[in-house]
Each structure stands twice: as structure tokens, then as C-alpha cells.
Amino acid sequence: MTPRLFDLSSTWHLSATPERVWSIIADVDMSWPSWWPRCTFAGPLVRGEPSSTSQEDILKATTAHLNFKAILGYTLTISIHPTKVITPSEIEFDAGGHLEGTGRVTLSPEPDGDTRMEIEWRVRPTQRWMNLLTPIAAPAFTAAHSLMMRQGEKGLIKALEYETQANPK
């Protein structure tokens, strides 16, 4: 039986320019655990030799292994490896570990100067227990994902507020 494909999307509205949002979400140290609640590093960053010293090439040479603890009590370990990086508007990545597939984050400026952040995941679970439970638990898994993403949005909003306070113009 082929594991179910989950198409998951989230939209975040952030009171900052795409450039400011980008500086946090696409830093070369992939510091998501510093602002995303219930997200931790599962191991050190794995970095190959980048083809240049640009942020884009350094990110494409990097794989982050992250743990996301779901409200339902389980932890998913996911590897994220950027495959396409367009500063400051788009990152596409391969996902591995407990969820395999692809993801994409796009940043779009809004007329008021804020940023719309679209996050898309197309993933299949790799854990046997998840695949066995998916026929009845898919709505719970989707709800847990939505809550995890909401926590990430709140964490990013706080990080942007902190950055503004620490570096006023």
C-alpha cells in the first residue's frame, strides 16, 4: 500500500517586509528552533561544499535535521534540504525522515508593506504506525500540522518584533 500523500498549506501574514522575513527564515544557520516553539535540532547541520559564498548556494549545500513535537504527543524528525533559493521570495526543498516529499515557501509583498508567506508541503509519512493510522487519523494529523504551523507563525511574529526592538531604524 502506498502511503497517503498529504497536501498541506498555510498562509502567514507578517508585519514586516519580505526582506526582513527572509533574513530570519533563510539564514544560513537554519535557526528555526530559536523562534519556532516545539522545534529543535535533531542533529548538527550537514553542509557540503557550496558552489559559491552566496546565501543561496550555502543554503542549497545545507541539510537541517529538525524535530517537530506535535500536540498529539509524537515527534516527527524531518530533514530539510533546499533545492531552489530565490532571495528574498522563494525556497523549495526536499523533505526526508518521517515525512518524505517536497516543500515550498514563498514570500509576497502586500500593498500595506507587510508580507504574505505561503507554505506548501507535499509529503508522505514513512513511519509504519502513521501509515496504519492514516485512514482514521488523517484529520487529527492534519489538525496537528495546522497547530504546529500556527505556533511557527506566532514564533516568527515574535522574532520579527524582537528584531525591530533590537535594531530600530
N, CA, C and O of each residue as an XYZ file, in Angstrom:
676
protein
N       0.838     -1.186      0.000
C       0.000      0.000      0.000
C       0.883      1.249      0.000
O       1.791      1.375      0.821
N       0.612      2.156     -0.914
C       1.358      3.404     -0.989
C       0.879      4.344      0.110
O      -0.324      4.558      0.258
N       1.812      4.912      0.887
C       1.399      5.867      1.920
C       0.643      7.048      1.303
O       0.916      7.470      0.179
N      -0.292      7.552      2.056
C      -1.111      8.669      1.605
C      -0.266      9.923      1.415
O       0.614     10.218      2.223
N      -0.537     10.650      0.350
C       0.101     11.941      0.111
C      -0.712     13.009      0.836
O      -1.924     13.119      0.653
N      -0.027     13.785      1.655
C      -0.656     14.914      2.338
C      -0.253     16.188      1.604
O       0.935     16.487      1.481
N      -1.232     16.931      1.121
C      -1.023     18.271      0.564
C      -1.434     19.242      1.650
O      -2.619     19.380      1.953
N      -0.459     19.913      2.234
C      -0.714     20.795      3.370
C      -0.261     22.200      3.016
O       0.828     22.392      2.475
N      -1.088     23.166      3.319
C      -0.685     24.545      3.024
C      -1.077     25.457      4.178
O      -2.051     25.215      4.890
N      -0.294     26.501      4.336
C      -0.531     27.510      5.367
C      -0.219     28.871      4.769
O       0.638     28.996      3.894
N      -0.914     29.874      5.242
C      -0.636     31.252      4.853
C      -0.419     32.058      6.122
O      -1.255     32.072      7.025
N       0.715     32.724      6.167
C       1.027     33.580      7.303
C       1.048     35.023      6.821
O       1.529     35.311      5.725
N       0.525     35.931      7.645
C       0.577     37.358      7.356
C       1.496     37.992      8.401
O       1.248     37.905      9.604
N       2.547     38.622      7.921
C       3.600     39.118      8.806
C       3.796     40.617      8.615
O       3.854     41.107      7.488
N       3.897     41.336      9.728
C       4.067     42.791      9.697
C       5.534     43.147      9.520
O       6.176     43.694     10.417
N       6.040     42.825      8.352
C       7.440     43.116      8.019
C       7.580     42.967      6.513
O       6.744     42.345      5.858
N       8.637     43.540      5.978
C       8.894     43.413      4.542
C       9.375     41.994      4.229
O       9.857     41.298      5.123
N       9.252     41.564      2.987
C       9.795     40.248      2.632
C      11.282     40.117      2.966
O      11.730     39.041      3.364
N      12.042     41.183      2.810
C      13.481     41.141      3.101
C      13.731     40.839      4.587
O      14.624     40.062      4.923
N      12.943     41.454      5.468
C      13.112     41.204      6.913
C      12.704     39.777      7.265
O      13.387     39.104      8.037
N      11.597     39.322      6.701
C      11.156     37.951      6.951
C      12.221     36.974      6.443
O      12.583     36.016      7.125
N      12.707     37.238      5.240
C      13.720     36.379      4.628
C      14.961     36.265      5.505
O      15.534     35.184      5.639
N      15.375     37.379      6.101
C      16.598     37.365      6.911
C      16.491     36.398      8.084
O      17.506     35.915      8.587
N      15.268     36.113      8.522
C      15.079     35.177      9.639
C      14.840     33.757      9.138
O      15.435     32.814      9.661
N      13.987     33.586      8.139
C      13.635     32.221      7.731
C      14.697     31.561      6.864
O      14.740     30.335      6.764
N      15.555     32.358      6.237
C      16.541     31.795      5.303
C      17.977     32.062      5.734
O      18.874     32.150      4.896
N      18.196     32.194      7.055
C      19.581     32.392      7.475
C      20.347     31.084      7.276
O      19.770     30.001      7.375
N      21.629     31.187      6.999
C      22.423     30.004      6.631
C      22.602     29.023      7.796
O      23.005     27.879      7.584
N      22.308     29.461      9.012
C      22.385     28.553     10.159
C      21.059     27.842     10.421
O      20.939     27.072     11.374
N      20.070     28.101      9.576
C      18.733     27.490      9.687
C      18.256     27.485     11.138
O      17.986     26.434     11.719
N      18.162     28.671     11.697
C      17.885     28.816     13.130
C      16.400     28.752     13.491
O      15.978     29.396     14.452
N      15.620     28.006     12.757
C      14.193     27.899     13.082
C      13.949     27.526     14.541
O      13.030     28.078     15.146
N      14.731     26.611     15.144
C      14.461     26.265     16.544
C      14.574     27.445     17.507
O      14.037     27.375     18.613
N      15.246     28.510     17.128
C      15.363     29.664     18.030
C      14.062     30.452     18.121
O      13.862     31.201     19.077
N      13.179     30.294     17.146
C      11.917     31.050     17.193
C      10.671     30.185     17.031
O       9.571     30.663     17.309
N      10.795     28.932     16.594
C       9.637     28.071     16.364
C       9.416     27.170     17.576
O      10.215     26.266     17.817
N       8.344     27.398     18.349
C       8.083     26.545     19.515
C       7.935     25.077     19.103
O       7.382     24.765     18.049
N       8.439     24.192     19.953
C       8.324     22.739     19.767
C       9.144     22.234     18.570
O       8.909     21.137     18.064
N      10.100     23.046     18.130
C      11.025     22.661     17.064
C      12.432     22.684     17.640
O      12.844     23.667     18.255
N      13.168     21.591     17.437
C      14.549     21.506     17.906
C      15.397     20.856     16.813
O      14.884     20.199     15.907
N      16.688     21.056     16.926
C      17.590     20.364     16.010
C      17.675     18.896     16.421
O      17.821     18.585     17.603
N      17.583     18.001     15.447
C      17.750     16.562     15.691
C      19.212     16.167     15.565
O      19.598     15.067     15.961
N      20.015     17.045     15.022
C      21.439     16.807     14.832
C      22.059     18.061     14.250
O      21.356     19.024     13.944
N      23.369     18.052     14.099
C      24.020     19.232     13.527
C      23.652     19.404     12.049
O      23.265     18.451     11.372
N      23.782     20.629     11.578
C      23.586     20.886     10.152
C      24.605     20.072      9.359
O      25.747     19.905      9.788
N      24.192     19.579      8.223
C      25.096     18.878      7.320
C      25.296     19.799      6.127
O      24.342     20.151      5.434
N      26.529     20.179      5.897
C      26.789     21.138      4.828
C      27.879     20.616      3.913
O      28.997     20.333      4.345
N      27.531     20.493      2.638
C      28.515     20.147      1.634
C      29.271     21.396      1.216
O      29.142     22.450      1.838
N      30.046     21.271      0.176
C      30.815     22.408     -0.333
C      29.909     23.246     -1.235
O      29.504     22.784     -2.302
N      29.583     24.488     -0.812
C      28.753     25.329     -1.673
C      29.510     25.743     -2.929
O      30.736     25.846     -2.920
N      28.771     25.981     -4.006
C      29.418     26.363     -5.264
C      29.890     27.815     -5.252
O      30.659     28.220     -6.124
N      29.438     28.602     -4.274
C      29.921     29.970     -4.093
C      29.651     30.363     -2.641
O      29.145     29.562     -1.855
N      29.989     31.581     -2.302
C      29.753     32.056     -0.934
C      28.412     32.775     -0.808
O      28.139     33.385      0.226
N      27.576     32.714     -1.836
C      26.268     33.378     -1.759
C      25.368     32.642     -0.774
O      25.505     31.436     -0.565
N      24.450     33.386     -0.179
C      23.479     32.789      0.734
C      22.722     31.649      0.043
O      22.495     30.595      0.636
N      22.342     31.871     -1.201
C      21.586     30.856     -1.937
C      22.371     29.550     -2.054
O      21.833     28.475     -1.791
N      23.635     29.642     -2.446
C      24.444     28.432     -2.622
C      24.772     27.761     -1.291
O      24.836     26.534     -1.220
N      24.978     28.540     -0.252
C      25.228     27.948      1.072
C      23.981     27.198      1.536
O      24.085     26.086      2.053
N      22.809     27.795      1.357
C      21.576     27.108      1.746
C      21.385     25.819      0.950
O      21.002     24.795      1.516
N      21.647     25.859     -0.354
C      21.471     24.659     -1.183
C      22.481     23.562     -0.848
O      22.284     22.406     -1.222
N      23.553     23.914     -0.153
C      24.554     22.926      0.261
C      24.298     22.416      1.680
O      25.105     21.665      2.228
N      23.165     22.827      2.277
C      22.888     22.545      3.684
C      21.657     21.659      3.852
O      20.656     21.821      3.153
N      21.749     20.738      4.775
C      20.588     19.942      5.196
C      20.430     20.110      6.699
O      21.377     19.927      7.464
N      19.215     20.460      7.106
C      18.898     20.571      8.534
C      18.034     19.379      8.923
O      17.128     18.988      8.187
N      18.322     18.810     10.080
C      17.519     17.719     10.638
C      16.804     18.297     11.853
O      17.431     18.655     12.850
N      15.484     18.381     11.750
C      14.689     19.054     12.771
C      13.666     18.108     13.379
O      13.116     17.242     12.699
N      13.420     18.290     14.685
C      12.347     17.591     15.382
C      11.190     18.559     15.561
O      11.384     19.701     15.980
N       9.992     18.103     15.243
C       8.779     18.872     15.495
C       7.900     18.026     16.412
O       7.456     16.942     16.033
N       7.651     18.535     17.629
C       6.828     17.799     18.591
C       5.377     18.225     18.410
O       5.022     19.380     18.647
N       4.551     17.286     17.990
C       3.139     17.567     17.745
C       2.360     17.598     19.057
O       2.740     16.960     20.039
N       1.288     18.336     19.052
C       0.428     18.448     20.230
C      -0.149     17.084     20.624
O      -0.528     16.889     21.779
N      -0.220     16.142     19.683
C      -0.754     14.811     19.965
C       0.263     13.912     20.673
O      -0.051     12.770     21.008
N       1.487     14.423     20.903
C       2.471     13.695     21.684
C       3.587     13.025     20.900
O       4.576     12.602     21.499
N       3.467     12.915     19.598
C       4.535     12.295     18.812
C       5.496     13.372     18.307
O       5.153     14.552     18.238
N       6.698     12.937     17.957
C       7.700     13.834     17.395
C       8.061     13.343     16.001
O       8.340     12.162     15.797
N       8.051     14.266     15.048
C       8.481     13.958     13.693
C       9.869     14.528     13.488
O      10.114     15.698     13.781
N      10.773     13.712     12.990
C      12.107     14.176     12.624
C      12.123     14.309     11.105
O      11.889     13.349     10.370
N      12.402     15.515     10.669
C      12.333     15.827      9.243
C      13.647     16.462      8.810
O      14.175     17.347      9.483
N      14.164     15.999      7.682
C      15.324     16.670      7.088
C      14.799     17.633      6.024
O      13.875     17.325      5.272
N      15.411     18.783      5.993
C      15.036     19.817      5.027
C      16.281     20.206      4.262
O      17.272     20.653      4.840
N      16.218     20.029      2.944
C      17.356     20.350      2.079
C      16.888     21.270      0.955
O      16.210     20.822      0.030
N      17.248     22.569      1.030
C      16.837     23.493     -0.036
C      17.387     23.080     -1.402
O      18.555     22.714     -1.532
N      16.526     23.145     -2.410
C      16.912     22.790     -3.780
C      16.827     23.988     -4.718
O      17.468     24.003     -5.769
N      16.049     24.976     -4.346
C      15.912     26.193     -5.148
C      15.760     27.352     -4.169
O      14.927     27.308     -3.264
N      16.573     28.389     -4.360
C      16.535     29.544     -3.467
C      16.570     30.804     -4.323
O      17.507     31.023     -5.091
N      15.548     31.620     -4.180
C      15.483     32.906     -4.875
C      15.268     33.978     -3.815
O      14.160     34.133     -3.301
N      16.319     34.716     -3.489
C      16.260     35.755     -2.464
C      15.477     36.955     -2.976
O      15.700     37.354     -4.119
N      14.592     37.544     -2.222
C      14.006     37.158     -0.941
C      12.586     36.621     -1.099
O      11.693     37.014     -0.348
N      12.371     35.747     -2.044
C      10.978     35.396     -2.313
C      10.620     33.919     -2.299
O       9.443     33.597     -2.136
N      11.569     33.000     -2.460
C      11.159     31.599     -2.590
C      12.255     30.626     -2.166
O      13.437     30.822     -2.448
N      11.825     29.579     -1.487
C      12.685     28.444     -1.170
C      11.878     27.180     -1.473
O      10.755     27.020     -0.995
N      12.458     26.292     -2.267
C      11.891     24.962     -2.460
C      12.851     23.991     -1.810
O      14.061     24.217     -1.798
N      12.312     22.907     -1.267
C      13.184     21.967     -0.581
C      12.645     20.555     -0.669
O      11.452     20.321     -0.864
N      13.580     19.617     -0.518
C      13.234     18.215     -0.361
C      13.111     17.940      1.125
O      13.872     18.468      1.935
N      12.146     17.109      1.471
C      11.955     16.710      2.861
C      12.195     15.210      2.960
O      11.826     14.450      2.065
N      12.808     14.800      4.044
C      13.060     13.390      4.292
C      12.848     13.076      5.754
O      12.444     13.939      6.534
N      13.114     11.862      6.116
C      12.911     11.438      7.500
C      11.517     10.854      7.671
O      11.087     10.019      6.875
N      10.820     11.285      8.697
C       9.483     10.760      8.974
C       8.431     11.228      7.976
O       7.354     10.637      7.891
N       8.727     12.270      7.228
C       7.867     12.741      6.137
C       8.755     12.928      4.917
O       9.741     13.663      4.977
N       8.421     12.278      3.821
C       9.211     12.415      2.595
C       8.391     13.121      1.537
O       7.209     12.838      1.347
N       9.048     14.055      0.844
C       8.377     14.778     -0.230
C       9.060     16.090     -0.500
O      10.287     16.191     -0.479
N       8.253     17.090     -0.752
C       8.785     18.404     -1.086
C       8.026     19.492     -0.336
O       6.930     19.281      0.183
N       8.645     20.642     -0.302
C       8.016     21.802      0.313
C       8.419     23.060     -0.422
O       9.375     23.076     -1.197
N       7.672     24.103     -0.161
C       7.961     25.388     -0.797
C       7.451     26.507      0.095
O       6.357     26.432      0.655
N       8.265     27.543      0.215
C       7.883     28.753      0.941
C       8.033     29.912     -0.024
O       9.083     30.079     -0.645
N       6.981     30.719     -0.150
C       7.060     31.916     -0.987
C       6.660     33.125     -0.160
O       5.734     33.073      0.649
N       7.377     34.204     -0.381
C       7.093     35.478      0.278
C       6.628     36.464     -0.773
O       7.253     36.612     -1.823
N       5.519     37.141     -0.482
C       4.978     38.138     -1.405
C       4.685     39.414     -0.633
O       4.087     39.369      0.442
N       5.108     40.564     -1.182
C       4.775     41.820     -0.506
C       3.285     42.108     -0.643
O       2.674     41.825     -1.673
N       2.718     42.671      0.406
C       1.332     43.103      0.379
C       1.311     44.619      0.219
O       2.306     45.278      0.522
N       0.211     45.181     -0.247
C       0.154     46.632     -0.506
C       0.496     47.502      0.702
O       1.000     48.612      0.537
N       0.226     47.009      1.920
C       0.497     47.800      3.121
C       1.939     47.669      3.613
O       2.279     48.207      4.667
N       2.795     46.959      2.862
C       4.192     46.791      3.258
C       4.452     45.520      4.045
O       5.601     45.189      4.337
N       3.391     44.809      4.386
C       3.541     43.540      5.096
C       3.893     42.425      4.110
O       4.046     42.661      2.912
N       4.015     41.221      4.635
C       4.392     40.078      3.810
C       3.376     38.954      3.962
O       2.909     38.649      5.059
N       3.058     38.362      2.847
C       2.239     37.143      2.823
C       3.207     35.991      2.595
O       3.952     35.977      1.615
N       3.189     35.035      3.501
C       4.073     33.879      3.419
C       3.215     32.640      3.176
O       2.374     32.280      3.999
N       3.440     32.002      2.044
C       2.716     30.776      1.671
C       3.655     29.593      1.888
O       4.795     29.602      1.422
N       3.174     28.583      2.593
C       3.968     27.392      2.878
C       3.192     26.185      2.360
O       2.033     25.974      2.718
N       3.842     25.407      1.522
C       3.202     24.227      0.939
C       4.074     23.001      1.215
O       5.293     23.043      1.050
N       3.443     21.927      1.630
C       4.100     20.645      1.843
C       3.357     19.598      1.027
O       2.126     19.562      1.033
N       4.083     18.761      0.339
C       3.532     17.571     -0.341
C       4.377     16.406      0.163
O       5.463     16.137     -0.350
N       3.854     15.723      1.178
C       4.655     14.712      1.868
C       3.850     13.446      2.134
O       2.621     13.453      2.195
N       4.603     12.357      2.288
C       4.037     11.063      2.677
C       4.739     10.627      3.970
O       5.958     10.749      4.089
N       3.972     10.123      4.926
C       4.618      9.607      6.144
C       5.423      8.346      5.841
O       5.051      7.549      4.979
N       6.516      8.179      6.551
C       7.353      6.989      6.368
C       7.264      6.045      7.557
O       7.729      4.908      7.479
N       6.679      6.496      8.648
C       6.586      5.648      9.828
C       5.400      4.690      9.693
O       4.294      5.087      9.326
N       5.661      3.440      9.995
C       4.627      2.409      9.860
C       3.379      2.757     10.662
O       2.265      2.637     10.153
N       3.552      3.185     11.911
C       2.391      3.473     12.755
C       1.526      4.576     12.146
O       0.298      4.517     12.214
N       2.170      5.577     11.554
C       1.403      6.668     10.939
C       0.630      6.169      9.723
O      -0.533      6.523      9.528
N       1.280      5.352      8.917
C       0.612      4.820      7.728
C      -0.561      3.911      8.093
O      -1.586      3.911      7.412
N      -0.409      3.141      9.165
C      -1.507      2.275      9.609
C      -2.689      3.106     10.129
O      -3.846      2.749      9.908
N      -2.395      4.206     10.813
C      -3.461      5.025     11.400
C      -4.050      6.062     10.447
O      -5.134      6.585     10.702
N      -3.351      6.366      9.352
C      -3.801      7.431      8.455
C      -5.254      7.294      8.004
O      -5.954      8.306      7.963
N      -5.749      6.101      7.662
C      -7.146      6.032      7.208
C      -8.147      6.604      8.210
O      -9.165      7.166      7.807
N      -7.873      6.467      9.512
C      -8.809      7.015     10.505
C      -8.278      8.282     11.174
O      -9.063      9.088     11.675
N      -6.962      8.467     11.189
C      -6.371      9.584     11.927
C      -5.935     10.749     11.048
O      -5.405     11.732     11.565
N      -6.140     10.670      9.735
C      -5.694     11.756      8.854
C      -6.217     13.123      9.306
O      -5.448     14.084      9.296
N      -7.501     13.258      9.704
C      -7.954     14.578     10.173
C      -7.192     15.063     11.411
O      -6.923     16.257     11.545
N      -6.846     14.146     12.309
C      -6.080     14.539     13.502
C      -4.659     14.945     13.121
O      -4.129     15.918     13.658
N      -4.034     14.206     12.195
C      -2.688     14.564     11.737
C      -2.708     15.949     11.066
O      -1.816     16.767     11.288
N      -3.727     16.193     10.253
C      -3.846     17.489      9.566
C      -4.065     18.613     10.574
O      -3.483     19.690     10.441
N      -4.899     18.369     11.578
C      -5.132     19.376     12.613
C      -3.860     19.651     13.411
O      -3.568     20.802     13.734
N      -3.100     18.594     13.730
C      -1.835     18.770     14.463
C      -0.851     19.583     13.626
O      -0.131     20.430     14.155
N      -0.823     19.323     12.315
C       0.037     20.106     11.428
C      -0.377     21.577     11.448
O       0.476     22.459     11.548
N      -1.666     21.843     11.356
C      -2.156     23.234     11.358
C      -1.760     23.955     12.646
O      -1.342     25.112     12.609
N      -1.889     23.277     13.770
C      -1.497     23.875     15.043
C       0.004     24.126     15.090
O       0.442     25.177     15.560
N       0.796     23.172     14.607
C       2.249     23.343     14.578
C       2.624     24.558     13.729
O       3.499     25.340     14.101
N       1.958     24.705     12.593
C       2.243     25.842     11.720
C       1.821     27.153     12.388
O       2.523     28.158     12.272
N       0.696     27.151     13.077
C       0.248     28.356     13.790
C       1.270     28.749     14.854
O       1.541     29.934     15.045
N       1.839     27.762     15.547
C       2.876     28.045     16.537
C       4.105     28.653     15.868
O       4.716     29.575     16.407
N       4.468     28.133     14.687
C       5.585     28.701     13.944
C       5.317     30.144     13.546
O       6.199     30.997     13.649
N       4.109     30.415     13.094
C       3.751     31.791     12.717
C       3.869     32.732     13.915
O       4.442     33.815     13.800
N       3.336     32.327     15.049
C       3.426     33.155     16.258
C       4.883     33.379     16.663
O       5.266     34.482     17.053
N       5.693     32.315     16.567
C       7.111     32.445     16.909
C       7.838     33.399     15.978
O       8.673     34.188     16.419
N       7.521     33.327     14.687
C       8.159     34.227     13.717
C       7.725     35.664     13.948
O       8.536     36.581     13.822
N       6.461     35.873     14.282
C       5.980     37.227     14.592
C       6.765     37.790     15.770
O       7.186     38.946     15.732
N       6.967     36.987     16.820
C       7.747     37.441     17.985
C       9.196     37.730     17.603
O       9.777     38.709     18.071
N       9.783     36.884     16.755
C      11.167     37.102     16.330
C      11.292     38.397     15.543
O      12.266     39.131     15.705
N      10.320     38.679     14.700
C      10.337     39.935     13.933
C      10.170     41.135     14.862
O      10.823     42.160     14.668
N       9.306     41.020     15.864
C       9.129     42.110     16.838
C      10.409     42.341     17.612
O      10.808     43.486     17.826
N      11.068     41.251     18.042
C      12.319     41.364     18.776
C      13.386     42.030     17.912
O      14.116     42.904     18.381
N      13.474     41.617     16.655
C      14.455     42.195     15.744
C      14.220     43.698     15.589
O      15.174     44.475     15.549
N      12.965     44.102     15.503
C      12.632     45.522     15.357
C      13.052     46.299     16.592
O      13.594     47.398     16.481
N      12.804     45.732     17.772
C      13.180     46.398     19.018
C      14.702     46.464     19.178
O      15.235     47.461     19.665
N      15.396     45.401     18.767
C      16.852     45.344     18.919
C      17.572     46.228     17.899
O      18.671     46.717     18.159
N      16.938     46.431     16.726
C      17.562     47.211     15.659
C      16.615     48.280     15.126
O      16.226     48.234     13.959
N      16.236     49.251     15.977
C      15.327     50.288     15.468
C      16.006     51.133     14.414
O      17.222     51.324     14.438
N      15.204     51.639     13.483
C      15.777     52.458     12.411
C      15.876     53.887     12.809
O      16.338     54.716     12.024
